[in-house]
Amino acid sequence: MRRTTIPPSLLDLAERQAGLVSAAQCAAHGLGPGPTRTLVARREWSRPTRGVYDTCPVGERTPGRGRLVAAWTALLAYGPRSVAVGACALALHGVNGLPPRISPEAAVAGADNRVDRDGLRCRDFTTPAPAGKGDPQATALSGGRRVVPLELALAQAVPELPRANALAVLDDVLHRGRLTTGGLATVHDLARGRRGVARAHELFALADARAESPLESFARLDCIDAGVAPDVLQLPVIDRRGHVSARGDMAWRQTRDRWLVAEIDGRDVHGAPDAVYADRARQNALVSTGQIDVLRFTARDLGQIGSTVRRALNRG
């Protein structure tokens, strides 16, 4: 069977677009409809929607790439006038805390849902800016395509995301210094009036720059919902020399001199051998104070972390 030759320039372009290319891009790089049909028939490529091709096997798709694929699928499907919005824009901005899967969506001026197709959502990009808040329709470039600014992307996405993910993305942009507290207020203003924002108002008040990972954000919300919001995030533990020897992810004061600390172990971060040794050293530092009780959780414990902490506090 004769192998289809793919122009290197097209593969380079696909690499910048999460592995995706449009039919128009294929033609511009010398790959016509016949070869693209052959690639799809051989399952070397797939076609997520009309006029868009994925050059990477689906089995190689990680959650991070899957979110970028969703964003690029919508951008390529709706053409060069489209703009990445909402969760897809957050994925292109590199924000952490999104769900493993997000729906492809893009905006085109004057669009309506009659052009929605194959699970893709086309939105009308005509949102007016609140007084004094600048132009929310200004766009930045990502891989040669337009994406709404971070603040507007957050305002669009937070009301529609699951609560835990909405808090996680807000925590992430604050923790990494990509948004200030003033910027957070701007996002909240931009979100007002959007569908779903009523349940999101509390999340703007709960967002905290001290959360160091989405999993910590998920665990904190679990505790808040169970009525045991942490007293402190990143509790510093001081050794005999006066140095900070460790930090506890979430902490509750049990008595004047005693704390309960919850350590949140992420599979990706804490599964590596070096991280395991570091976790052990940190837990030893916490316990050796004689004033700290430690609980350890992983992602599998989500949904039960708050109740476990509540029981531990009641026993104390």
N, C-alpha and C positions, 0 to 999 in steps of 0.2 A: 504494500500500500504506500503510495507516494505521500510523503510528509509535506504539509503546507508550510511554506516559508513565511514567517511573520517578520515584517520590517523591524530592525532594531529600534528605529526612531519611534515606532508605535509602542513597542514594549517599554521604552523609556517613559513615554507619556503615561502609559498604564500604571507604571510604578508610582508616579506622582498623583494618581487618581485612585488609590486603593485597589489597583488591579483592574479598573474598569475603563472601557473606551466606548465611544458612541459610534454608530454606523457612519456618521459624517466624518469622524476622525479617522476611521479605518479607510474610507475612500480617499481622504486627503493624504494618507500615508501609503497609498498604493495597494491596499487590500480590498478587493471588491466584494460584492454580495456572495458570489459563488464560494470563495474560500472561507468566508465567515460562516456560511451555512454548513460547510464541511467540518469546520472546527467544532461547531455546536453538535452536529450529528455524531462526531467521534467522542463527544463529551470531554474534549480538551478545553473547550470554553462552555459557558452557559449563558443564557439570555434571560436576565431577571425581568425585563420588560421590553416592549417594542423599541428597537433602535439602540439598545444598550447591551453590551457584552461584558461578561466577567471572565478575565483571562486566567484566573486562579481557581484550582479545584476547591469546591465547597468544603471538603474535609480539612483544608488548611486554614480555615477561617477561625481566628480567635475572636473573643467578644470585642476586643478593641478594634480589630479590623472589620468585624461585622457592623459596628456602628458607623465606621467610615464608609463602608460599602453602601449602607442605607443613605447616607448624605450624598454620596456621589451618584448613586442611582437616580435620585430625584433631580439633581442638577443636570445630569446628562440627558435625562428623559425630557425635561421641560426646556432645554435649550439655553443658549448663551444669555438670554434675558433673565433667566431665573436667578434667585438669590436663596442661599441656604438660611433657614430660619429654625427657631425652636431648638429642640434637642439635637437635630442634625447640625445646626450651627455650633452648639456647644461641643459636639464631637470634633468638628473641624478646628475649634479653638483649643482643643486638648484638655477639656475640663474632665476631671475624674468624678465618679459617683453616679454616672448614668446607668440605667438598667442594661443588662447584657444585650437586649434587643431593643431597638427603637424603630419607629415607623419612618419610612422615607417621606420627606416633605420638603417642599421648596415653595417660594413665593414668586408670582409674576404679577405685575401691575394689571389690575382689572380682571384677574382670574376668578373663576367660580368653580364649584364642585363638579361641574359637568365635564371637566378635564381630568378628574380623579380617575386612576386606573391601576389595576394590578397591585392594589394595596398602597399605591403612591397617593400622596395628598398634595394638591396644588392650592395655595392660599393666596388671598388678595393682599398685596403688599402696599397698603394705603393707610396704615395706622398713623393718626396725627400725633404730634409731640405735645406733651404737657407744657404749659407756659414755663419758660426758663429752663427747660430740660434739653434743649438742643434738638437736632433732627434725628429721630430714631431710624429714618430710612437711609442714613449714611451707611455705606458698606465698606468693609475691608476686603482684601483679596486673600484667597486661600488656594494655592495651586493654580492660579490663573482664573479662578472663579470668585464670584462675589458671595460674601457672607455677612449677615448683619453683625453689628458690634456686640461685644460680649454682654453689655448691660441689657440691650434689647433682647438678645437671645435668652438670657436668664428670665426676663420678664415674660417672654412668650412660653418658655418651657416649664418654669416652676409651678404654675397653676395646673398643668396637665400631667406632670410626673407623679408617680406614687410618692407618698409623703416622705418615706425614708430616703428615696433618691433625691427628692427636691431639697431636703436638708443637707444631704451629702454634697451636692454640687455647690450650694451656698457656702458650706464650711470650706470646701476645697479652694474656691476662688479667694476667700478671705485668708486662709492659711498660707497660700502661696503668694500673697500680696498682689494678686491680680485685681482685687477690688478692695476699696477702703470702706469704712463704715458709712462715709458719706455716699459712696457709690452704691452701697447696699440700699440706702434710703431712696436713691434715684431709681434703682431697679423696682423697689416696692411701689413707687409712684407710677412707673410705667406699667406695672402689672395690674393696677387698680382698674376695675371694670371688665377684666377679662373673665371668660367662663372658667370656673373652678377656683378663682382666686380667694373666695371666702374661706376655704379650708386651708389656704396657704398663708394667711396673714400671720398665724402663730409662728410659722417657720422662720420668718424674717426676724422675729424677736429671739428665736432660739439659735440662730446661726452663730457659730463661734470659731474664731480663727485658731483656737488651740487644738481643735480636732485634727489629727495628723493623717487620717485615712478615712475612706468611705465606710469601712467596717466599724471604725470607732463611732462615726456618726450614726450608723444603723443601731449600734448597741446603746448609744446614749438615748436615742428616741425610744427604744424599747424600754429603758428604765424610766424615762419621763412618762410614758403611757402607763406604766405600772405604779406611778405615784412616788417613785424614788429617784428624782432627778439628782445627779451627782452634785456634791458640794464643791468639788474642785476637779478641774481637768489638768492633767500633767502635773500631779503632785510631786514636788521636789523632795528627795530624800537626802539629807545632809549626813555625811560621814564624820568621823571623829576629827578630821582635819579641817572641817568646815566646807568641804567641797560637795557638790551635788553628785552623788554616786549613782543615782537612778531617778527615774520619774515614773509614777504610776499613771496609767491611762485615765482612769476615772476613780475618784475617791469620795468616801463618805466619812464624816467625823462621827465616831461612836461615843467617845467620851472626850474629855479635854486632851488626853494624851494618847488616844488610840484611834486608828483609822481602819476602815475596810477599803481595800483597793481591788479594782477589777482590771485585769490585764486582758487585752483583746489581741489574739494571735491570728493574723491573716495568713491564709494558706500559702499565698505566693511569696510573701515576705519572710514569714517565719518558718517555712518548710526547708530552707537551705541549711546545710550543716553549720555554717558560720553564724547564722541567725539563731539557730537552736542554742548554741553555746552562749551567745549574747543574752538570749532570753533567760537562760539558767542563771547567768551571773547577775542579771537584773533582779530576778526573783530572790536570789540569795541576799542581795543587798537590801531588798525590801523587808524580808523576813528577819534578817539579822538585827534589825533595829529593836525587835521585841515589842514594837508598838503598832505593827501593821499586820493585819490579816489579809491574805491574798486569795482571790478567786480568779481562775483563768478560763477564758471562753474562746471559742472559735466561731466561724461563720455558721456552723451547724447548730449552734446554741441560740441563734437569733429567734426571737419569739418567746424565749424562756429566760433570757438574761435578767430582765426586770424582776420577774417573780422570784428567781433564785437570790438576787440581791436583797429583795424585801424580806425573804425568810432569814437570810443571814443577819440582817440588821435587827430583826425582831428577836432573834436568839441572843444577840449581843445586849 
